[in-house]
Amino acid sequence: MAMVVDLHSSSGMDSLLTGQKAYFASGITKPLSFRVEQLKKLHAIIKKYEKKLNDACYEDLHKSEKDTYMTEIGICYMEISFTLKRLGKWMKPRKAKTPMTHFGSKSYIYPEPYGSALIIAPWNYPINLAIAPLIGAIAAGNCAVVKPSELTPTVSAVLRDMLGEAFAPEYIAVVEGGAEESKELLKLPFDYIFFTGSVQVGKQVMESASRYLTPVTLELGGKSPVIVHKDANLRLAAKRIAWAKTLNAGQTCVAPDYLLVHEDVKDQLLEEMKKVGKAFYGEDPVGDEDYTRIVNERHFDRLVSYLKDGRILFGGSSDRETRAIEFTVMDNVEPDAPVMQDEIFGPILPVLTYKDFAETIAFVNARPKPLSFYLFTGSKELEARALASVSFGGGCVNDAIFHLATPYLPFGGVGNSGMGAYHGKASFDTFTHSKSVMHQTTRFDLKVRYPHGKRGLRLLKKLMK
């Protein structure tokens, strides 16, 4: 339908943004009918390219068709359907209350799009984390430039072709490339920036955005803890933690990063986890055709280096040629070991034990605020204590990762793990400016606000308490 946009020069990117700003200024993106049409078009083009997207995910990450549908494609269908059913309501101006000091006036909040949004997507969920924010940008009435990751080049090329076929570049465009292309894009005066990636790069994005005071959403990561108390259902805890840690070979920003388990149940939990690992992936997970690979050799080598930071309880095998690493659980890990410093982003789970629950909460709180927090317990009191004591982006009680997949819950970080949120209505809100407007009456005028009004101060003191 439209020309494919594959720009690498700064002048080309500048022309692209100029074209998008002109397209947005025409007002064409704002009506509900246009937004609905584009969301339906997005759904249809994903459906058309579904096999190519599956094949691309397998080529870049060795991800199975089931995992690709569950974590990449299906979740985008859900988000589009959820948004289409509710978009008309979200777009309506909302009436706000008016205080007595403003007697005679009415207050409203008008949702309006920002303009042209830049969406920088990561490699770990290269379809989902490019398309999900795009759904929000379209729903809110914006134009958008999508920058896929160069570390998943096959997926990037499919996204380029797919979105290029469905949309004109002055509305939705894809710019491929690496770090240099991202830097050039960040020099431009976009109206909104949505970034998913590492804390280090997130800081650079925020610094670039400050040049034009561009608002940003930063979806980052960090070390998300999972605590298993002695009263937890250990069989279910082992199953759910192992699944969450090995999904996408652990390359998930909300994966359990390290395990804190009560000393009374440590051995039993780990024995259950060992059984689960074998049940999931067999005796030779490294050779399993459906086992997701590490994205590149640099990340593979980084992960393998962590294996010396503790005693391997089970797992530990790897194959550099295929970039596969077995689900590995380690104990005897020192809190200051390298594996405990940065986000692991792989199928390696360090285990630490605790005796006192308050101490383990203090251990979590002594570190940067995590993107996710997971607690397994049968105690409502313990649950309430933990949720009141720990600041985190989002999480689960007696589960892990699943909170990410509901459009009814905003997803985002706090502090070092990011800022802003999306999914469902939160996606619409993220790409929408809430414009406050007061409608004042002309039938009368309150003289109290003007200079020299009689008894003005006395009346103001009554009203402005």
N, C-alpha and C positions, 0 to 999 in steps of 0.2 A: 504493500500500500504506500509506504513512505520510504524515502531514501534512508539507508542505514547510516547512522552517525558513528563514526569511529575516528575521533579527533585526538591528535597528539600535540599539536602546536598551540601555544598560548593565544595566538590571534584567532585560531579556529574556535577555541573554547570561548573566547570573548564574544565572537560573532554568534555563537550558539546561545549564550546567555542573553545577549541583546535581542535576538529573535524571540526567545521565550518571554522576556519582559514585555515586548510589544504584543505578543499573542495574549498574555495575561491582561494587559491594559485594555484590550478590546472588549473584555468582559465575557468572553465566550465560555470560560471555564466555570462561571459562577452559578448558573441555573441548576436546579435539582435535576432536571431532565438530562442535561449534559453529563453530569457526574454519574448518574445511574447508567447511562449509555456506556460510558467509559469503563465502569466497573464490570459491566456485563461483557464488554469487549475483552477486558483483561482475563476474565474467567474463561471465555471461549478460546483465547489464544493459548492459555496454559494447557487447556484440554487438548488442543491441536498439537502442541509440542510436548505432550506428556512423555512419550517414548524417548524423544531426543533428550529431554531433561533427565530421565532415568539413566539412559546410556551415558550421559555426560557425568553424572554423579558417580557412576561406577568407574568410569575412566579416571576421574580425578581423585576419588577417595575410596574406591572399591566398595561403595555403599550398596547394600542389597536393595532390590526393588521395593520390598516391604518397608525397610527403614526410610527410603527416599520418600515414599508416599506418606508415611506416618509423620515424619519430622520436617518434610520440605513442602510437598505438593498439597497433600490433604489439608494441612493446617492453613494454607493460603485459600483453598476453596471455602473452608469454614469461616475465615475472616471476611471474605467477600460476601458470602451469604448473610452473615450476621449484620454486616454494615448495610447491605441493600434493604433489609427489613426495617432498619431504624433511621436511616439517613435523613428522611424527610423531617422527622421529629427533632433530630439533633440540629438541623439547620435553622429551625424557627427561632426568632428572637425570644428571649426569656424575660418575663416581667420580674423586676426586682422590687423589694420593699422600699418605701420612701419614708424618711423620718419626719417628725412633726415640724422640724425646722424648715422643711421644704414643702410645706402645705400648699396644695394646689398643683403639684407636679407629679409626673409619673416617670418611673425609671425602667430602663430596658437594657439587656445585654445582647448585642448583635454579633453573632459569629461571622468572622470574615477570614478569607484565606490570606496567607502572607504574601504569596507571589510565586517565585521560583525557588524550589527546594533542591538542595544537593544531598543525595543519599549515598553514603560510602559504606559498602557492604563488606563483610569479612569472608573468609574462605571456609569456615567450619560448617556452616549451613548456608551455602552460597545461593540457593534459590530462595528459601524462606526469608533470610535476613536481608535480601534485596527487595523481594516482592511485598512482604508484610508492611514495612514502612511506606512503600509506594501506594498501597491500598489506602492508608491514612492520608497521604498527600493528595491523591485523586479525590477521595471523599470530601476533603476540606476545600477543594476547588483550586488547588495549586497546579502549576507546571512543575516538572521535576527532571533532574539529571541524575541518572543512576551510574555509580562507579563500582563495578564488580571487582573482586579480588583477582590479582594476577596469579595467585597461587593455585587457583582452580581455573585454568585457562579454557578448558573444554566447556564448562558451565558458563563461563563469561561469554564465550562466542555464541552459545545457544541463546542466552539472555539478549545479547545484541541483536541477533536475527529475529527472535520472537517479538521483542518490544518494537523493533524497527518495522516489522511487518504490520503491527497493530496500530501504531501511533506515529503521527508526524513529529519530527524532531523538535519543532518549535513548541510542542506540548510535552512529550515524554521522549527523552533521549538517553542513549547509553554511551558512555565514554570508557573505552578500555585502556589498559596500560598498568604501569606499576606506580612506585612511590613518586616518581617525577610528575606523572600526570595528576596524581592526587594533590601534590603541592601546587601545581599550576591552577587547578580548579579552586583550591582554597584561597588563592589570591584574588578571586573574583567576588563581586558584591552580591552573593546570593542573599535571598531574603530569609532563608532558614537552612540550617545544616543538621543532618541526622547522621551520626557516626556510630558504627559498631566495631569494636576492636579492642586493642590493648590499652592499658592505663597510660603507658608511655606515649603512644601515638595520640590518644585522646587529649593529652595535655597540649600537644602540638596543634591539634585541631582547634582547641579552645583559644589558644594564643593567636592563631590565624583569624578566627572569627572576631576577635576583639578589635581588629583593624577597622571593621565596619560596624561594630557592635551588633553583629548578627546573632540572633538567638540560636542555641544549640540544644540538641539532645545527645547525650553521650551514654551509649550502652557499653559498659566496660566489663570488668570481671573481678578477679581476686580469688582468695582462698575461702571457698564456702565450706563451713564445717558441718559434720553430721554427728549428733550425739545420740548414743544408745544407752538408755538407763537400764537398770537391772530389772525393772518391771515391764519391759517391752516384750512384745510378741517377737521372739528372736528369729523364728523361721521366716516370718513375713519381712522382718527388718532386713535379714540377710538377702532375701530375694530381691527386694526393692532397691537396696543400696547397690548390689552387684549389677542390676540392670541399669541403674542410673549412672554408675561409674563406667560401664563398658559401652553404653550407647554412643555411637559415633566414635568408638575407640577412646572414649573419655574426652574427646575434643569438643566439649560443651562448656559454655561459660558458667552454667549453673550446675555442673557436675559436682558431686561431693568431692571435696579436695583432700580432706583428711578426716579420720574417724577418731572420735573420743568415746570410748566405751567403758562402762563401769567394770571395775576389776573382777567383780563376782561373776560376771557373765561373759567375759572376754573370750575364753577358750570355747565356750559353747557357740557363741556368735560366729567366730571365725571358722569353726568346723562346719557350721551350716553354710557359710559363704563359700567354702571350698567345694561343697557338694553342688551348690547352685552354679558355680563357675563351670564345672564339668557338665552339668545338665544343659547349660546354655550352649556351650561351645565344644563339647567333646574333649577327648584326650589330646587333640592336636589343633588348638584354636589358631595357631599361626598359619597352619595350612588350610584353614576353613575358607572356602570360596566366598562365603557371605560375611566374613569378618572384615570390618572396616579397617583401612590402612592409615598410618600416620601420613600427613599431607606431603612432607618432603624429608630429605635426608638430614637436613639441619635440625628439624624438630625431633626426628628419630634419635639422632645422636645425643641431643639434650636430654631426652627421656631416659635413654639407656644409662646415661651418667648418673641418674638418680638411684639406680639399683644398688649402688655401693653405700648408700646412706643409711642402711638398716639391714636387719636380718630378714631374708625372704622366707616367708611362711609357706607360700605356694605361688605358683606361676614363675615368672622370671625369664621365660624363653623369648627369643626374638629372632627376626630375620631381616637384616639390613637390605637385602636385595628386593624383598617385597614390602619392606617398611612395616612389618607386622610385629606387634608386641602383645604378648599374652597378658590377660588380666592378672595383676600381681599385687599381693598384699604383703606389707612389710611391718615388723615391729622393731623394738630397740632403736627407734628413731629419736634423735635429739631434737629438741624444739628449735635449735639454731642451725640444723643441718640444711644444706642447699635445697633439698626437696620440700622443706617447710618454709622457704623464703618467698618464692614466686609461685604463681598459679601453675599447677602441674600440666594441665591440658593433655592428659593421656591416661591410659588404663592402669595407673599405679596408685595404690591407696596406702598411705602411711597410717599406722595405728598407734594411738597413744591411750593409756589407761588413766582412769581417775577413780578416786574414792569419795570425794566430797563434791557435790553438785555445784555449790557456790564457787569452788575453785576452778571448775571447768568453765563456768560462765565468765569468770575473771580472765581466764586464759584466752577465750574468744575475744573479749572486749579489749584486751591489750594489743590486739592487732587491728589493721585497717578494717573498716566496716565492710562485711562481705556482701556480694550480690545476692546470695541465697543462704538460708539457714535451715537445717533439717533436724528435727527432734523426734526420737522414737521413745514413747513412754505411754503407760496406761494411767498416769496420774494427771488429773485436771489441774491440781495445785502446782505441780512441777511445770506443766505446760504454761500456765499463767505467769509463773515466775520468769520463765525463759523469755516469753514474748514481751514481757514488760521490761526486761533487763538488757536485751540485745537489740541493737539497731542494725537492720539489714534491708536489702531491697525487697525481697519476697521469699516465700519458703513454704514448707509443708510440715505438718505434724503427722507422724507415722507414714510418711511417703517421701519421695524425692523427685524433683524435676517436673512432676505432673502439673504443678501450678502454672507452668509456662504455657500450657496448651489450652487454657480457657479464655475466651474473649471477654468474660465478665470480670476478670481481674487485671488491673493495670500491671504491666511488667516493666521494671526499671531498677536502677541502683540508687545508692545513697553514698555520699562522701566519695571515697576512693573508687567505689564500684560504679559510679556514674551519676547522671542526673537526668530527670525527665522520665517519662514512661509511655508505653504504647500498648496495643492490642485492644480490639473492640472500640468502645467510645473513646478510650484514652488515646488511640491513634488519631481519631478525628480532632480531639482537643489539642493534641501536640502540634498539629499543623494548622491550627486555627488561632487567630487572635480574637480575644473577647473584647469587643468594643463597647464601652459603656456610654449610654446616651440618656440624658434627662430631658423629658418633654415638659416645658413650663406653660402654665396657663396664662392667658392674656385677659381673663375676665376680671382679675383684680391683681394688686401688687402689694406685697408685704413691705411696709415702710421701715420696719425695724432694722433692716440691714443697711439702710442709708444713713449718712451723717446727720446729726441733730434731730433724729427721731425722738419723739416724746416717750418717756419711760422705756427707752430702747434697752438700756443695760439691765433694768429690772426684768424685763420680759426675756431677754437672752439668757439670763441666769436661771430662769425657770425652765426654759426649753433645752439648754445645753448643759445637762447635768452629767 
